[in-house]
Amino acid sequence: MSQRRILIVDDEPQISRVLRTSLESSGYLVTVARDGVQALEFFERAPFDLIITDLAMPNMDGIELTRAVRVNHRTPIVVLSVRDAEAMKVTALDEGADDYITKPFSIQELLARVRVHLRRTEAAPAQPQLATIETGDFSIDIDKHQVMVSGVEVHLTPKEFDLLVFFARSPYRVLTHKVLLRAIWGPSGDNQPEYLRVLVAQLRKKIEPVAPGKVEPRYIRNEPWVGYRFTPEGNAAEA
């Protein structure tokens, strides 16, 4: 397999150097852009397999870059954010970013997230059109509305089924509350976050392994203040 190409977009030279060194040491071909404008210029010349972008940058920030890339491309985008940039982080995810990592971050965590998103793009490029979704411990028959978890059939309500299908079509991605509300209830769900909390709780009770006295969130993981991440193998994204 040819080397995977990664585009780093950050106006801080020190962070760009650390990211470039770590990614190249892991076998990736790396290009660095200083802002979103230069990143789009590079992107138009040659395709990349994944983009890692800062949010706050001059000329064109990470949100504008994400929006521009998403017009015609599904390339995985991982955004880097500082802890006090919560609103920007959520907006970037709403615009189509796949994941985020908060600064300061662990290089090992970043490399793990890169591997996960590259595997995802290899595994299921046409998954939304499939009649059956096979991912991790889950087998979902869209036409029959049938769900198997680790070989055991699970009976879901129509809304629970819709939510699980949406999760299964975007495994490992961080899906914001707004994205999920609109996917399941349409624009009318934007201001009803309690709908989502209740539905996620109901779905978890049916698909999560039960420990004495509680339901362990093994498959549907909370991303505090942001949304949820679906891990179909029941393992952390660091695998």
N, C-alpha and C positions, 0 to 999 in steps of 0.2 A: 504494500500500500504506500502511496506517495505521502510525503510529509504534509501534515495539516498546517494551514496558514492562518495565523492569528494577527489581528490588527489591534494594537494598543493605542488608545487615544487619551492623552493626559498632558496638561501643560506644566506639570512638575517634573523636571528632568530626573531628579533623584528617584522618584517612584517609577518612572518609565525605565530607568536603567535596571532597577531591581527586578521589575517584571520581565523585562527582556532577557536578562541573564538567567533567571529561573526557568522561563519557558523554553529558551534555546537549549538549556542544559537537559530539558526533558524531551528534546527531539523535535520541537516545533519550529517552523519558519516564522519569524516575527518581523512585523513592520510597525514603526512608531509614528504617530501623527500628533502634532501639538494642539490641535483643536478639531472641532467637527467639520470645518470647511476643508481642511487638508485631508481629513479622514475620508470624506466623500470623494475627493479627487483621486485618492489611492483606490477607493472601492470601485470607481468607474473604470479604472485601468485593468484591474484583475480581481477576481472573486476571492473572498476570504471565507474560512470555515467557521470563524468565531470572532466576535468583537468584544474587547474589554474597554469600557469607557468611563472616564470620570464624569461627574455631573456638572460641576461649576467650572466653566472654561470660557475664555474670551471668544468673540466672533460667532461661534456656534456652540452651544452647550450640549451636554449629553442627551437631554430631552429632545431638543431639536434634531440631533443626529439620529436618535432612535426613530423619531417620527418620519424622517426622510428615508431611512433604510427600509422601514416597514411598508412603504408605498409599493415596492416591487419585490422585496426579498424577505425570506424567513430565517436568515442567518441568526444563530443564537447571539444574544447580546447580554453581557454581564456588566452591570453598572457598579462603580465604586462610589461610596458616599461616606461622609462624616456623620457622626451620630446626631448632630443637630440639623441635618438636612432631611428629616423625615418626610416632609411634604414633597420635596423634589423627588425623593426615592419612590414614593407611591405614584406620583405622576408619571415617572419614567416607566414603571411597571404597567400602569394603565395604558400607556402609549405603545406597549409591545415588548419592552425589555423582558428577558427570561428570568433574570436572577439579580441579586445584589450582594455585595460584600461590604461590610462596614470598616472604614479605616479607624485605627490601625488593624491590619488583618494578618492572618497566618498565611504564609506562602503555600504551605501544605494544603490548607483548606481551599485556597484559590485553585491550585492544580487539580484537586479532587473535583471541584465544580466544573472546571474545564473538561475533564475526562467525561463526566456525566453528560454534559450537554453535547459533546461530540458523539458519544455513543447514541444518544437519543436521535440525532439527525441521521445517523447511519441506519438505525434500526427500523424506523417507521416513517419514511418520507411521504407515504400516501395513506397513512393510518385513518384520517378522517373519512375516507371513502369506503373503508372496509365494512363489511356486514358483521364481522366478528373481530373484536379487539382482544388480542392475547398479549398481556403485559404483566410480568412478574407473577404474582400469585393469582391473577385475575383472568378469567375468560368471560367476555361479555358478548352475548348474541344480541345485536341491535334489533333485528326483526322479531325475534321471539321474546324480547324483554327478559332474557334469562341471564342470571349472574352466577358464576361459580367462583368461589374463593378457596384456593388450595383444594380443589376437587369437590367442595361441598356447595350445594345450591343455596343461595340466599335470596329471600323474597323481599323485593323492594317496592315501595309506592312509586307512582310515575315520577314525582319530583325527585325522590331519592335516586331513582334510576338515571334521570337526566343529569343530576349533579355528578354521579359517579362516572358517567360517560364523558362528561366535560373534563373531569379530573384525568381520566384514563387517556384522553387524547392529548394531554399536555403534562406527561409525567415529569417530575423533578422541577418543573417551572414554579416560580412563585406567582400565584394567581391572587390578585387583590380582591378585596371585598366588592369593590365597584364592578370589576370584570365579572365576577361570579354572580352577583345580583342581576346584572343585565343579561347574562347568558341564560339564567333560569327563569326570571320574571319579566325581562324586558326593561325598558326605561322606567316603568312605574316602580321598579324595585329599588331604585337608587337611594331613596330615603327611608328604606325599611331594613336596616341591618339586622334587626332581630329575627327576620325571616331566615336569614342565612345561618345565624347561630343555632337556631332551633333545628334547621334541616341538617346541618353538619352533625349536631349531637345525635339526631335520629339515625343518620347513616352510620356513624361510628358505632353505635350500639349493635348494629347488625353485621358489620364487617370486621371490626377490630377484635383481636383475641382478648378474652375476658380474664383478668386477674382477680383474685378474691377482693371483693369490695369496690372495684373500680374498673373502668374501661381504659386500657392503655392506648394512647394515640400512636399506633405503630405505622399506619398507612397514611392517615391524614394528619399532617403536622402543622401546628400553629406557627405562623410568622408574626410575632407580636406587633400589633398596631397596623399591620399591613394586609395580611390575608392568610392563605394556606398553601402548603406544598404537598403534592401526592407522591408517595414513594411506593410503587407497586410491589417491590420485593419485601417491604417491611423493614428495610435497613436504612441507615442514615445515608445521606447523599455523598458522604465522604468515601464510600466504598469505591 
